[in-house]
Amino acid sequence: MSKLNEKKAFCYKHWIPAVIVFITGYSIYFFISDNRKSSRWTYEDGQVIINQCLKDAGEMTSNYPKLTESYCRCSMVKIRNKFSKDEYIEIVALSSKDQSKLLFPVFEDCLNDYKKKIEEIRRHSPIGAISP
């Protein structure tokens, strides 16, 4: 595979984490909105976001478990720091396009760091080998 094709394949494969938070948001909407006893974020809310993110990451979680968990945790923290629980519930009820506009800027640093670390691992690993 040429360098250009490898880079395209890598970029295509690794845009998935950006979508994870949006899918995760939709997936956890029901749990968090059902758990509205408090409008404050709970530890359990954060764990649901992280666990769903890891599940939605699929192969990325298998190939890079520590990095993916770090990405999911970073994204969750950024979201919790930026939005109240009620605001987040409203956001995840929006279309994916509107969620993207609101959420992507919040966790973009997490995603960029994640991609940079994966690229570094791939650059230092033998071809075909995947390091966690």
N, C-alpha and C positions, 0 to 999 in steps of 0.2 A: 504494500500500500504506500502510495506517495506521501510525502510530508504534508502536503495540502489536504489530501483525503483523510489522513490521520487526524489532522487538526479539525477538519469539518466534523468527522465522526465524534471526536472528543467533545467539541462544542455542542453538537446535537444531543449526545448522551447526557451531558452535564447541565443542560438547561433544566432538566427534570427537577432538581432541588428548588428552583425558583417557583415552580408550580406547586411543589409540595405544601408550602404554607397556605396557598389558596385552597387546595383540596382539603388540607387539614382543617382549615377554617370552616369549610362547609361541613365536614365530617363531625367536627366537635360542636357545631352550632347547637345541636339537639341536647348534648350533655350539659353544656354550660348554661343554655337557656333554661333547661329543666332544673338546674342547680342554682336558681336565682334567689335563694334565701337571703343572700347578701349581694350587694352590687360591688363588693370588693373582690379582687382576685384572691383565690385560695391556692394553697399548695397543690391540691388535687386538680384544679383547672390547669395549672402549669404542666403537671404530669400528663394530663390528657393531651395537651398540645404536643408535647415532646413525643409521647408514645405513638400518637397518630402520625406525626411527621416521620418517625422512624419506620413505621409500617408502610406509609405511602412511598417512602424512598426506595423500597424494594431492594433491587440489586445493589444500589449504592450503600445501603446499610450492611449488606453482606460483604461487599468488597472493601469498604472503608468504615467499619463500625464506630471507631472512636471519633473520626472526623465528622461523620454524619451525625452522631449524637451531639457533638460540640456545635455543629451548625444548627441543629434543631433547638438546642438549649439557647444558643445566642439569639436566634430568631424569636423564640418565646419571650426571652427577657426584654428584647427591644420592643416587642409588641405590648407587653405588659407595662413597660415604662412610658410608652407613648399614648396608649389608649386605656380608658377605664374598661371594666368588664362589659358594661352596658354599651359603650361605643363599639367595642369589638363585636358584640352580638349583632349590632346593627350593620356593621361592615360585612360580616360573613353572610348576612342575608341578601346582600347585593349581588349583582351579576359578577362573573369572574373578571370581566373587563374593569368594572368599577372597583372591585377588590384590589386588582393589580395596581391601579392608580394610587390607591391609598396605602397599601401594605408594602409594595416593593421598595419604595424609598426608605422605609423604616428598617428593613432587614437587609438591604443591599450590601452593607459592609460585611455582614455575616456571610453572605453568598460569595462575595469577592474573595474573602479570606479562605473559604472552603475550596473554591476553585483553584486558588493559588497553591494551597497545600497539596491538592490532588495532582496538579500539574508537576509539582516538585517531586512527589513520590514516583510518578510515572517517568519523569526524566531520569531518575536515579535507579530505577528498577530495570532488570533485564526485559527485553521485549516479551510480551505475553504474561509476565509475572505481575501479580497484583499484591501490594502490601497494604495491610490495614493501617 
